[in-house]
């Protein structure tokens, strides 16, 4: 695995991500779009060991379950010391929420803080008509 020049800080592996923390609540309402925004996500770049900071937007149409928000925050916090690339992190959150909620539609957008003069945005899923 390539390493960045200089110091590389230690980080944990992806098996430390706490999917078990995700909880759902029953949903019996009509069809609607739910939009969630989490502006303080952090994980670790496995190349450098430096923190990656991101804003996460989640847009979904529930079938019969909605996400319990405190459990979602704890799930996000479990990434804090995990070494995971930005693209893999987006795919992991998409997969975990898709498996947990089994929604009609799901869309994840991660917008990372600028690093090295480059802004990174990763998107996955079925995008709704309005911007997430």
Order of alpha helices (4+ residues) and beta strands (2+ residues): beta-beta-beta-beta-alpha-alpha-beta-beta
